[in-house]
């Protein structure tokens, strides 16, 4: 599967999750912005994790040790994808 096909699949899955009410677009955009802040200032990581937990997307037990850059990256990418889908009319914000 090429990158474009993978991206289309991820976008469709994300769109379906929003339409099903499993995730809130504004929450994901906010968490994406918080994740970007972590990349600039590592001291923002605890607040980011707490916001993820408070949103119900994960439990504190899901996080251990230092900064998990994969999780941070997923939230940055997801927030950006949702912003792009709202801008293109694929989703409503």
C-alpha positions as a printed Julia matrix, in Angstrom:
93×3 Matrix{Float64}:
   0.0    0.0    0.0
   1.48   3.38  -0.95
   1.55   6.45   1.28
  -1.42   8.1   -0.44
  -3.56   5.0    0.06
  -2.48   4.76   3.7
  -3.25   8.44   4.27
  -6.68   8.06   2.65
  -7.39   5.07   4.88
  -6.35   6.94   8.03
  -8.42   9.98   7.05
 -11.47   7.81   6.4
 -11.07   6.07   9.75
 -10.67   9.4   11.5
 -13.69  10.85   9.72
 -15.78   7.81  10.68
 -14.7    8.14  14.33
 -15.8   11.78  14.34
 -19.11  10.97  12.63
 -19.74   8.14  15.12
 -19.13  10.53  18.01
 -16.12   8.59  19.24
 -13.88  11.65  19.07
 -14.59  15.37  19.17
 -12.83  17.41  16.48
 -12.23  20.44  18.69
 -10.73  18.25  21.42
  -8.38  16.6   18.94
  -7.31  19.95  17.52
  -6.67  21.28  21.05
  -4.67  18.17  21.98
  -2.74  18.47  18.7
  -1.8   22.04  19.6
  -0.75  20.91  23.07
   1.36  18.16  21.5
   3.08  20.76  19.3
   3.85  22.74  22.45
   5.54  19.64  23.92
   7.86  19.53  20.9
   8.91  23.1   21.68
   8.98  22.8   25.47
   9.28  19.38  27.09
   8.0   20.76  30.39
   4.52  20.93  28.77
   4.35  17.11  28.59
   2.64  16.54  31.97
  -0.12  19.01  31.07
  -0.53  17.36  27.67
  -0.83  13.9   29.24
  -3.33  15.18  31.8
  -5.43  16.72  29.01
  -5.4   13.42  27.1
  -6.5   11.57  30.24
  -9.14  14.2   31.06
 -10.54  13.87  27.54
 -11.1   10.15  28.14
  -8.82   9.07  25.3
  -6.38   7.26  27.6
  -5.72   6.33  31.19
  -2.76   7.51  33.23
  -1.57   3.9   33.29
  -1.1    4.13  29.51
   1.8    6.53  30.06
   5.01   5.74  31.88
   8.51   7.09  31.98
   9.71   9.9   29.79
   8.15  11.64  26.85
   6.56   9.27  24.35
   7.26  11.03  21.07
   5.15   8.54  19.12
   2.07   9.59  21.09
   2.99  13.24  20.74
   3.42  12.79  16.98
   0.11  10.99  16.61
  -1.72  13.85  18.29
   0.1   16.49  16.21
  -0.76  14.62  13.0
  -4.36  13.91  14.02
  -5.0   17.52  14.99
  -3.58  18.72  11.66
  -5.59  16.17   9.66
  -8.8   17.24  11.37
  -8.03  20.91  10.7
  -7.44  20.12   7.03
 -10.64  18.07   6.77
 -12.65  20.91   8.35
 -11.06  23.45   5.98
 -11.86  21.27   2.96
 -15.44  20.66   4.09
 -14.95  16.93   4.73
 -15.81  17.48   8.4
 -17.69  20.04  10.43
 -15.82  21.59  13.33
